[in-house]
Amino acid sequence: MGREQLSVSMEVEKKKRKKKSVEEEIPAADDEKIVDAGKKKQKVDATSTAAEVPLNEEKRKKKKKKKDKKLQSTEETVEETLKEKENGAGEVENGESRKTEAGETGNSEDKMKRKKKDKSAAQEEVTVNSQSHVESVTKRESENLVVGVSGVGSDDPNFKPFTSFDLPGVPENVLACCKKFEKPSPIQANSWPFLLTGRDLIGIAATGSGKTLAFGIPCMVHVLKKKSKAKSSTPLALVMAPTRELTQQIAEVLEEAGSSCGVKIACIYGGTPKGPQKAALRAGATIIVATPGRLQDLMDEGVCSLEQVSFVVLDEADRMLDLGFEPAIRSIISKTNRARQTLMFSATWPTSVDQLAKEFMQRNPIKVTIGSQDLAANHDVMQIVEVLEDRARFQRLDALLAKYHKSRTNRVIVFVLYKKEAVRVENQLQSRGWKVAAVHGDKGQAERTRAVQSFRDGSCPLLVATDVAARGLDIPDVEFVINFSFPLTVEDYVHRIGRTGRAGKKGVAHTFFTQADKLRAGELVNVLREAGQIVPDDLLKFGTHVKKKESKLYGAHFKEIDTNAPKATKITFADSDDE
């Protein structure tokens, strides 16, 4: 019996030791999954007090690490873009190094050709603009864009897109302004065949796609033909635009085109004295580029007659309607020649503009859509959206400028929403030592023109602007756009970021998004996804619901009718009394 008791006591002692060793091992084996029920209980007891605090700290650290990683990845992407611009054609150099490696390993010429062919099929990249920064442009995006052409006669083989500037019936002096370009842009190539034959046309294409010359060249040809027959030097063509900056921009392009063929341009807009504008009209201007408000004033004064105008262009028609110019537009167009050619160009095409087109254009006009008719941003622009607190915006802006505007010579636009905000941001940036100019409605036209000119010539390459500059600046070398405040509509966002990435170049748009902008989160997500951009998780938290557009007169209490819906037909009944 004594031996049995001794063996039992030894077994109990062993179990105690085992239990003690398990208890000591449990904190170290915190991630252990396969344990029996007794050990699980011991583990919980052992770690509940000792490991609770470190676990919470670990969670906090992980969350912080995740946020920092996201921000770092975004910044790394931008840094890569900046490095590419500094070093030149990074991708092309990589391609060349691959080729040399292939040569060193002793591959035959056939293999090299095959490799080159496969590479071009996969990447399809070409180098553009070797003067400034050699950049790569994807052919799928620049050449093989989805082009939609509709309207009566749109499928006629005689209206094939032009592949060069050898345009039949167009004088060489008119095409002198196109010498700096290799070939027509998609909107130009597809619209010119119809416009040169006198068809009415609707052109929808992204900002920076060459819309001004798309209507400018046919306008010159039309004016030159009419000018030879006209008895007096009265205006023969009219281009209307929503803002002063855009009218100036269009006038500059048309003046360059008209200088070689003797066509005079009158640029008419508000905010400046009427005297010089009246003098330009009296001097025999044959093309008027104007904002609707000032043009209507001059017409009411009897200074300007549009009776002979037979070529009318509405540029950014959607914006003109948003600004309340519809009555003025209707009044002006009604005073032009009834036998006119009417064109409408824009980057977006809402229903309200479609209704206006039906009223003033020929039945079944040609419609050329480059890319998607839905709201779409320029695919050459890298879009970065950062969700942050309202009070953290200026500090973040200062940090971004230190990165994007490090050289203080490259062009950067900072967009804000309100005039007072523009003044505040301009003053804050100046107090931080940044050389900055501003464009907004509270500044006189002379100051606005001076600010844009200093930005254009590079003497002040940092510009703070409201949405008056979102559609009027065509400066090819704008590298970065920063949206300090998100605009009131996503359409304005598309136009803002379109100030960069123009004429086939690459650009970066960095946008601040706050809690106050959450109603536009769904539309912004759609724009980002369509362009293949990264959608941040913080933005998705606001939801992806797209708010239904409301009627300006009746709010949301209206029935949406498709513009292509068949028109109502009048039904007449026989008079029952006569039967």
Secondary structure, DSSP 8 states (H G I E B T S, - for coil): -HHHHHHHHHHHHHHHHHHHHHHHHTTTTTT-----HHHHHHHHHHHHHHTHHHHHHHHHHHHHHHHHHHHHHHHHHHHHHHHHHHH--HHHHHHHHHHHHHHHTT--HHHHHHHHHHHHHHH-EEEE-SSS--EEEEHHHHTS--EEEESTTTT-GGG---SSS--TT--TTGGGGGTTSSS--HHHHHHHHHHTTT--EEEE--TTSSHHHHHHHHHHHHHHHHHHH-SS----EEEE-SSHHHHHHHHHHHHHHHHTTT--EEEE-SSS-SHHHHHHHHTT-SEEEE-HHHHHHHHHTTS---TT--EEEEETHHHHHHTT-HHHHHHHHHTS-SS-EEEEEES---HHHHHHHHHHS-SS-EEEEES-SSS---TTEEEEEEE--GGGHHHHHHHHHHHHTTTS-SEEEEE-SSHHHHHHHHHHHHHTT---EEE-TTS-HHHHHHHHHHHHHTSS-EEEE-GGGTTT---TTEEEEEESS--SSHHHHHHHHTTSS-TT--EEEEEEE-GGGGGGHHHHHHHHHHTT----HHHHTT--------BTTTBT-S----TTS----------GGG-
